[in-house]
Amino acid sequence: MMARKIQHLDLDAFFCSVEELLNPGLKGKVFAVGGRPDGRGVISSCSYAARMLGVRSAMPSRQALEICPNLIFVRSDHHLYGEYSRKVMDILRDTSPIVEQVSVDEAFLDVSDMPQPIRSIAQDLQTRVLKETGLPCSIGCATSKLVAKIANDFGKKQVKTGRAPQTITVIEPGDEARFLAPLDIQALWGIGPKTAQFLRSKGINTIGTLAGLNDLEIKQVFGNHGESMRRRAQGIDPSPVQPDEDDPKSISNEITFHEDIDDPDHLLDILRNLSDKVGSRLRKADFAGWVVQIKIRYSDFTTLTRQTSLKECSNLDQDIFDAARELLLNNLIHYRPVRLLGVGVTKLEKPHQQLSLWDDNSNKKQDLTKAVDKLREKFGKDIIKRANSLKK
């Protein structure tokens, strides 16, 4: 059986690379895309020159400025980034029909059916993306998604010039375990910071050490997931590249506050507004969902996500809010300031309705919601307000 040829493409400092196209004067400069340090800003992306000085994505902008006082801040333009992302993804899909986009700036490709060596395919793809979009990218190549992704991350980290890496890292068939063995344990999918800390306390510092554990040891550490983790550590990952689907997997809305909020009633008011927005977006997209999720981020950046299943598939604001409210009240740590709050609905499908001979309450809810949507569409979202949102 022929080995698979899987590529992982990652656009180098994507947001910053787009900004450099718009303003060539930024090339080589220490700059970042994101919120300004005088508010609650966070770094979305930073140039490689800034990274050399210790600035990182997701870092509070105020902290980044302390590390690098001459840091230039550029306001983000997500609409523009989306346009460039689509251009790149179109090139990928023109290269192979089997493309799985995993974020705005990265994707997997299965190029097993192409006769050329995988490095040659990667070189041609990298050159085409740069020529047609002006954006630099790096590519990891292997027999699986897992190893291709880790290879790409590894290759990019080897370049410390202050410029876009533009690397191509190829792991040949049969070399997967040998490549992974010396890498830090946290480089493996499924190993987060807390798990990595626990493993290191057990003397498991590298992927190779994990791969070499016997049956008893691996079960003691990971329980029923032990064998799958060992296979990953050996570079075995049969998961396919999943071509993109037109239908969304989830619809969500979240907000980062200008000032932390520790008042539960205020948070519930915001949760209500977020639930209404998610419901409206679901109905516009003609979807309903079975699972409601919330996200809570506290002032120290600790983040919790919780979810619950609905009794019926729904896109009604009240159903979403009722579920989200219960999740929030059951998981909120009182008197601990909240920085971000989010609501989402997943497990989407086309809406359907259970028919009842005895109760038409569901029909009334649907009709009322549709009427409100029409009024808001015609006269604006503030034409109708909930009574509990009106201040005396």
TORMI-424359 format. One record per residue (C-alpha): x, y, z; residue number from 1; residue in one letter. Coordinates in steps of 0.001 Angstrom, whole numbers, plus 500000, padded with zeros to 6 digits. Last residue first. Layout:
! TORMI-424359
      px      py      pz   nr  rest
       X       Y       Z  NUM     a
...
***
This chain:
! TORMI-424359
      px      py      pz   nr  rest
  463476  553141  534844  392     k
  465790  551019  532762  391     k
  464354  548821  530020  390     l
  466191  545505  529520  389     s
  463668  543511  531589  388     n
  460890  544546  529205  387     a
  462655  543102  526187  386     r
  463253  545590  523421  385     k
  461634  545958  520016  384     i
  462632  548610  517462  383     i
  466262  548309  518602  382     d
  467280  545815  515898  381     k
  466295  548134  513065  380     g
  463014  549047  511339  379     f
  462636  546481  508540  378     k
  464937  543682  509732  377     e
  463899  544257  513340  376     r
  460220  544031  512427  375     l
  460760  540896  510347  374     k
  462769  539200  513126  373     d
  460064  540060  515683  372     v
  457392  538467  513488  371     a
  459513  535350  512972  370     k
  460040  535031  516738  369     t
  456321  535370  517397  368     l
  455478  532716  514822  367     d
  458071  530285  516214  366     q
  456913  530820  519796  365     k
  453268  530354  518767  364     k
  454111  527138  516940  363     n
  455893  525813  520028  362     s
  452854  526625  522154  361     n
  450623  524542  519842  360     d
  449939  521887  522439  359     d
  447489  518999  522190  358     w
  447823  517373  518793  357     l
  451582  517940  518731  356     s
  453933  518217  515760  355     l
  457667  518149  516465  354     q
  459372  520815  514389  353     q
  462315  520846  512029  352     h
  465218  523193  511578  351     p
  468034  522207  509190  350     k
  470915  520875  511215  349     e
  473510  522142  513632  348     l
  475434  520196  516229  347     k
  476588  523480  517767  346     t
  475159  526647  519361  345     v
  477342  529367  520843  344     g
  477423  531914  523661  343     v
  480389  534020  524810  342     g
  481557  536057  527782  341     l
  484902  537783  528202  340     l
  486727  539593  531035  339     r
  484854  538278  534069  338     v
  485804  539469  537564  337     p
  485606  536826  540332  336     r
  482971  537853  542853  335     y
  481018  534675  542153  334     h
  482693  531833  540272  333     i
  480231  531167  537465  332     l
  479748  527497  536621  331     n
  476182  526629  537591  330     n
  474845  530144  537014  329     l
  476468  530341  533580  328     l
  475329  526915  532417  327     l
  471756  527538  533581  326     e
  471714  530889  531784  325     r
  473088  529346  528572  324     a
  470288  526759  528508  323     a
  467547  529322  529143  322     d
  469201  531763  526721  321     f
  469272  529308  523832  320     i
  465649  528272  524376  319     d
  464584  531917  524668  318     q
  466370  532985  521484  317     d
  464766  530229  519400  316     l
  467025  528281  517029  315     n
  466096  524820  518328  314     s
  466718  521058  518122  313     c
  464721  519573  520970  312     e
  465565  518540  524527  311     k
  468651  520749  524365  310     l
  472135  519449  525137  309     s
  474529  521255  527478  308     t
  477917  522909  527105  307     q
  480727  524434  529150  306     r
  483859  526339  528225  305     t
  486096  527880  530883  304     l
  488962  530318  530326  303     t
  491596  531563  532786  302     t
  492771  534866  531280  301     f
  493553  536388  534743  300     d
  490502  538675  534342  299     s
  488227  535695  533803  298     y
  487175  534156  530505  297     r
  483771  532468  530352  296     i
  482632  530572  527255  295     k
  479118  529198  526851  294     i
  477818  526327  524750  293     q
  474352  525252  523620  292     v
  473905  521866  521897  291     v
  471079  520602  519642  290     w
  471119  523248  516947  289     g
  468933  525046  514423  288     a
  469806  526296  510968  287     f
  468228  528495  508299  286     d
  471254  530829  508040  285     a
  469061  533795  508977  284     k
  467480  531697  511722  283     r
  470843  530748  513210  282     l
  472087  534348  513069  281     r
  468991  535568  514922  280     s
  469366  532900  517593  279     g
  473033  533779  518080  278     v
  472178  537463  518429  277     k
  469386  536777  520927  276     d
  471706  534564  522981  275     s
  474341  537324  523070  274     l
  471756  539828  524325  273     n
  470543  537437  527024  272     r
  474124  536702  528103  271     l
  474721  540440  528445  270     i
  471728  540749  530765  269     d
  472911  537649  532654  268     l
  476359  539214  533110  267     l
  474764  542334  534582  266     h
  472766  540193  537017  265     d
  475890  538236  537989  264     p
  477880  541433  538840  263     d
  481626  540691  538574  262     d
  482348  542552  535336  261     i
  485848  543388  534063  260     d
  486103  546697  532175  259     e
  486174  547212  528408  258     h
  484433  543855  528116  257     f
  485319  541198  525539  256     t
  482202  539964  523733  255     i
  481166  536637  522232  254     e
  478867  535315  519523  253     n
  478466  531796  518191  252     s
  477309  529676  515280  251     i
  478580  526120  514906  250     s
  479567  523501  512345  249     k
  478770  525727  509361  248     p
  477408  524094  506182  247     d
  479495  524370  503005  246     d
  481670  521448  503958  245     e
  485437  521439  503587  244     d
  487169  518248  502543  243     p
  488207  516078  505517  242     q
  491851  515028  505439  241     v
  491661  511522  506831  240     p
  492619  510327  510330  239     s
  495103  507430  510121  238     p
  497526  508851  512706  237     d
  500543  506773  513720  236     i
  503538  508947  514591  235     g
  504751  506738  517444  234     q
  503564  509336  519959  233     a
  500184  509224  518262  232     r
  500082  505459  518716  231     r
  500971  505880  522388  230     r
  498140  508385  522835  229     m
  495639  505986  521191  228     s
  496807  503156  523462  227     e
  496485  505223  526633  226     g
  493031  506677  526027  225     h
  491401  504094  528352  224     n
  493495  505341  531271  223     g
  496039  507976  530297  222     f
  498837  507663  532874  221     v
  498151  504277  534451  220     q
  497136  502905  531062  219     k
  500459  503958  529499  218     i
  502419  502356  532355  217     e
  500554  499035  532208  216     l
  500864  498676  528436  215     d
  504553  499587  528296  214     n
  505821  503141  527806  213     l
  508159  503636  524832  212     g
  505992  506098  522892  211     a
  505795  508356  525941  210     l
  509588  508460  526244  209     t
  509841  509225  522540  208     g
  507430  512143  522857  207     i
  509771  513723  525369  206     t
  509663  514748  529026  205     n
  508026  511744  530697  204     i
  509734  511715  534111  203     g
  506467  511372  536030  202     k
  506532  515056  537047  201     s
  507121  515737  533359  200     r
  503840  513992  532568  199     l
  501909  516168  535029  198     f
  503410  519376  533615  197     q
  502596  518228  530081  196     a
  499001  517499  531110  195     t
  498700  521013  532542  194     k
  500288  522674  529498  193     p
  498244  520752  526927  192     g
  499023  517348  525398  191     i
  496308  516316  522923  190     g
  498463  516744  519850  189     w
  502144  516190  520650  188     l
  504494  519188  520891  187     a
  503885  519234  524649  186     q
  506104  516166  525115  185     i
  509174  518025  523899  184     d
  510617  516546  520717  183     l
  513347  513885  520823  182     p
  511096  510987  519656  181     a
  508996  512768  517022  180     l
  511443  512488  514140  179     f
  512364  508870  514928  178     r
  508686  507930  515231  177     a
  507806  509456  511844  176     e
  510842  508256  509864  175     d
  509075  505343  508140  174     g
  507664  507497  505343  173     p
  509814  510638  504962  172     e
  509296  513682  507157  171     i
  509484  516777  504974  170     v
  509851  520337  506298  169     t
  509365  523236  503888  168     i
  510175  526619  505396  167     t
  509000  530116  504488  166     q
  510402  531384  507832  165     p
  509055  534966  507600  164     a
  511754  537336  508862  163     r
  513340  538041  512258  162     g
  516130  535597  511426  161     t
  515263  532847  513879  160     k
  514308  529942  511611  159     v
  514287  526598  513465  158     q
  510861  527341  514940  157     k
  509278  527229  511473  156     k
  510546  523712  510841  155     g
  509185  522359  514124  154     f
  505723  523852  513612  153     d
  505640  522410  510088  152     n
  506812  518998  511268  151     a
  504196  518969  514047  150     i
  501464  519683  511499  149     k
  502717  517082  508999  148     a
  503135  514517  511794  147     v
  499540  514809  512965  146     l
  498010  515111  509509  145     k
  499646  511900  508365  144     s
  502199  510552  505870  143     t
  504380  513638  506066  142     a
  504904  517164  504714  141     c
  505001  520448  506626  140     g
  504580  523678  504688  139     i
  505484  527297  505419  138     s
  503868  530368  503884  137     c
  504763  533803  502554  136     p
  501973  536009  501143  135     l
  502286  538028  497936  134     g
  498974  536612  496716  133     t
  499706  535112  493295  132     e
  503502  534837  493468  131     k
  503737  533867  497150  130     l
  500951  531277  496898  129     v
  502448  529900  493663  128     r
  505959  529552  495108  127     t
  504699  527707  498192  126     q
  502592  525399  496059  125     l
  505437  524584  493681  124     d
  507803  523916  496580  123     q
  505214  521757  498349  122     a
  504580  519638  495260  121     i
  508336  519175  494813  120     s
  508695  518159  498448  119     r
  505872  515608  498039  118     i
  507573  513901  495123  117     p
  505475  514220  491952  116     q
  502805  511640  491048  115     p
  499809  513436  492593  114     m
  497199  511049  493985  113     d
  498525  511294  497541  112     s
  498136  515096  497581  111     v
  495967  515262  500717  110     d
  495960  518893  501823  109     l
  495673  520319  505341  108     f
  494895  523975  506047  107     a
  496129  527091  507807  106     e
  495541  530857  507836  105     d
  491823  531434  508475  104     v
  491586  528211  510430  103     s
  491293  524440  509916  102     v
  490761  524369  506152  101     q
  490596  520760  505004  100     e
  491552  520305  501358   99     v
  490995  517195  499202   98     i
  490334  518632  495736   97     p
  494073  519208  495298   96     s
  496116  521999  493701   95     t
  493115  524100  492660   94     d
  491763  523610  496159   93     r
  495004  525009  497568   92     l
  494922  527999  495221   91     i
  491319  528727  496233   90     d
  492391  528494  499886   89     m
  494994  531200  499285   88     v
  492528  533592  497661   87     k
  489956  532899  500376   86     r
  492483  533804  503066   85     s
  493274  537060  501278   84     y
  489601  538047  501330   83     e
  489209  537014  504963   82     g
  492187  539144  505945   81     y
  490466  542116  504305   80     l
  487276  541565  506268   79     h
  489330  541013  509415   78     h
  490929  544456  509269   77     d
  493123  544770  512354   76     s
  494417  548109  513669   75     r
  498187  548381  513479   74     v
  500316  548962  516572   73     f
  504027  549809  516290   72     i
  506226  548481  519117   71     l
  508866  551005  520213   70     n
  508417  550220  523934   69     p
  508959  546447  523405   68     c
  508496  544415  526577   67     i
  506318  547070  528205   66     e
  504456  547526  524923   65     l
  503719  543809  524759   64     a
  502356  543895  528327   63     q
  499935  546689  527404   62     r
  498894  544811  524278   61     s
  497866  541768  526321   60     p
  499578  538701  524789   59     m
  497348  536544  522569   58     a
  500118  536451  519909   57     s
  503636  536910  521253   56     r
  506183  539707  521816   55     v
  509542  538441  523098   54     g
  512048  540599  521195   53     l
  512530  538118  518341   52     m
  508740  537965  518120   51     r
  508670  541670  517255   50     a
  510988  541126  514273   49     a
  508808  538164  513307   48     y
  505863  540523  513052   47     s
  503003  540202  515501   46     c
  499525  538728  515380   45     s
  496293  539136  517337   44     s
  497888  541047  520239   43     i
  495246  541850  522858   42     v
  493651  545209  523642   41     g
  491742  546075  526796   40     r
  492325  549781  526359   39     g
  495403  552043  526284   38     d
  497512  549191  524865   37     p
  495873  549300  521415   36     r
  494039  546255  520140   35     g
  495581  544020  517518   34     g
  498143  543727  514741   33     v
  501744  544037  515862   32     a
  504880  545856  514788   31     f
  508683  545718  515012   30     v
  509684  546652  511484   29     k
  511264  544389  508874   28     g
  508563  545239  506366   27     k
  506265  547952  507738   26     l
  507169  550405  505002   25     g
  505604  548007  502503   24     p
  502162  549213  503671   23     n
  499309  547254  502112   22     l
  501441  544178  501468   21     l
  503013  544572  504906   20     e
  499526  544558  506441   19     e
  498783  541237  504740   18     v
  502006  539748  506125   17     s
  501104  541031  509598   16     c
  497733  539279  509527   15     f
  499287  536031  508273   14     f
  502364  535752  510482   13     a
  503565  533004  508078   12     d
  500640  531305  506341   11     l
  500474  527671  507462   10     d
  500234  524746  505061    9     l
  500021  521168  506342    8     h
  500689  518558  503694    7     q
  499736  514886  503521    6     i
  501157  512276  501138    5     k
  499802  508835  502025    4     r
  502050  505804  501834    3     a
  501348  503384  498982    2     m
  500000  500000  500000    1     m
***
